[in-house]
């Protein structure tokens, strides 16, 4: 269940975009069967996606990466570049190592799922991102980012974009990049959980990031965290 600014519960509105009709219909039926989630539309291509989003007003878009028309990456870029407050985007893929996924995360998608994930993982993902969190689980997301960061073009040392962060904020960012929750970070750094939440919020604001997924990407891109460490 998602909530309005005054704390009132509301339905999570979902748009499903996938070129395979059986998958599209299956995901829609699965999500519609859960209390608190409503599928407000489906599409078989990324073409005209901004108009569809404007018309259906979803909170979350489930987006297939590889489609024969306008692919999911270009569609995600269009959604996130449109005026107003964009919906959260969860990328769907059959591949566990796909360059498109990293590019989509860097563009602002809130995470991704493999299409063969268990049904409960799909509904969990929708609820998590609707509440403003990033989908850093399953762990394949971090593995993908680490794989990208291990390539020759990745930076080998922290760059100037992190210079405005305090030492404690850098510590918190490292733990976020390791996939830890706020509670786990609080335990690791011996802090109150509310203090961790404050640090995370300040990091996002200082770096102009959308959510924790973008923070993980920036941690690897900047060299603050290196693959395998």
N, C-alpha and C positions, 0 to 999 in steps of 0.2 A: 504494500500500500504506500502511495506517495502522499505528501502533505502540502497544503497551501502555506503561504507565509504566516497565516494566523494559527497554524497547527491543525487545521481541519483535514481529515482524511479524504482522499479522492482516488478515483480509479487511475491506474497507470495506462496511458494510451500508447499502443505499439503499432508501428508500421513494419511490415515484413516485405523485404525486397530480395527476390531470388528468381533466377530464370527457369528453375526446374519446378513445374507445377505441383508435383507430388510433395516435394519438400516444403514449398511455400504453403500449401494447404495443410500439411501436417503440423508445421510450426504454428500456424494460425489457430488450428483446432486445439492444439495442446495448451497454448497460452490462454485462449478464451475460456477454457475449462477451469481455470484457476480464479478464485475469488480475488478481486482487487486489480485484475488485469483485463483490458479490453483491446482487441485488435481493431483498429480503426480503418485499416486499409492494407492492401497488398499491391505489389508491382512486380513485373517480370524483367525490368530493365531500369537503369539509372537515368534514362532520358526523362527530362522534365521533372526531375526529382524535387526541385525547389518548389514547383507549383503543387505537387502532391503533398509535400510537407506543409505548405501554407494552407492547403484545403483541409487536411485531416488533423493537423495540430498534434502530432504524436509527442510523447515525452521521450520515447526510445525508438530508434530505428535499428532493426536487425538487417544488416546489409551483407549480401553475398559479395565476395571480392571479385571473383572471376565470372563475368557475364559477357555474352557475345556482343551486346550493344555498348552502352556506356557502362564501363566497369565500376565496381564498388569504390575504388579509390577516387576516381574522378567525381563520382556521385557524392562521396563523403566530403570532398573538398568543396563542392558546390553548396552542400547543406551548411557546412560550418562557416562559409564565407557570406551567406545570405544575411540580410539585415535582421535585427531582432535577436531574441534569445533562441539559439538553435537547440534541437533535441539532442540527446546523447546518442552516440552511434556505437553499436557493437558489431564488429566485423565477423562474418561467418565464412569459414574456409574448410576445405577438405585436406589442406596441406598444413603440416606442422612446422614448416620452414618456408616462408613465403615473403619475399622482399616487399610485396605490396602491404603486408600487415604492418611492418615497421613504418613504412611511409604513412600509412593511415594513422597510426598512433602518434607519430610526429605531427601530423596535421590536426590532431585534436580528438580522434576517436577515443572512446573510453575503455576500449579493450577488445578482445576477440575470443571466439570460441570455435573449436573444431565441430563440424557438423555431426560427427558421431558421438558427441558428448551425451551423457545421460540426460533424460528429460528434466530431472530436478535441477541440473546444472544450468539449463537454459532459463528456467523460471527464476532461479536464484540470481543469475546474471542481470536479468531485466530489473529485478527489485533493487539490486545493489546500485546499478548505475542511475536508476530513477531517483534514488536518494542522494545522488551527488557524489558517490564514491566511484573509484576506478576499478575495473575488473582486473586485478593483479593475480587472480587465481582462475583457472589452473596454472600451475607453475610453468607451462610451456610458454606463456607470455614473456616471462623473465628470461627464459632460455633463448627465445628468439632475439630479444634485445641484446643479450650477452653475445650471441653469435654475430650480430651485426657489429657490435662494438669491438670484437676481436679482429675485425678485418683491418688491412693496412691503412685505410683512409680514416679510421677512428683516431681521435686525439689520444696522446699518451700522458698528458698532464692537465690539471684543472686550468680552465681559461678564465679570462677576465669577466665573463658573464656572471660568475659566482662571487665576485669580489665584494658585493654588498651584503653577503651573508655573514653572520657571526659564526664563531667556531662551533657553538652549540647547534646552530641551525644546520651547519654542514654535517655534524654528527647525525642529526635527525634525518637529513636527506639521504645519507648513506644507508641508514636502516630502512627507510622507505624503499630505496632501490633494491634492498635485499628481500623485499616482499613482506616485511613485518607489519603487523597491524599496530594501531596506536597503543593498545594494551601491551603488546610485546615490546615495542620501543620503550615504553615507560619502564618496563621491567629491566630491559637491557641497560638503559642509561640512568636508572634509578631516579625517575622523575614521576610526577603525578600525571595521570593520563590526560587531564585537562590541559596541563602545561604542554604536553606533546601536541595536542590538537591546536593550541595557540601557535606553536612553532611551525607546524605544517601550514597553517593559514598564512602566516607571515612569509614563509618561503614562496608559496604560490603567488602572493601579492607582489613580492619583490621581483620575482622572475617573470611575472605576467603569464603564468601558466593556468590552464583550465582545471586540471585535477591531478591526482597522484600518478596516473599513468604518464602524463607529460613530464612530471617530476622525475620519474624513473628514466625516461628517455633522455632528459637533460643531464642527469647524473652520469650516464654512460657516454653521451656525446661530448660532454665537457672534460671527461677524463677523471672526474671525482671518484668514480667507481670503474674498475677495469674487470673485464671478463675473467672469471675464475678466481676472483678475490673477494 
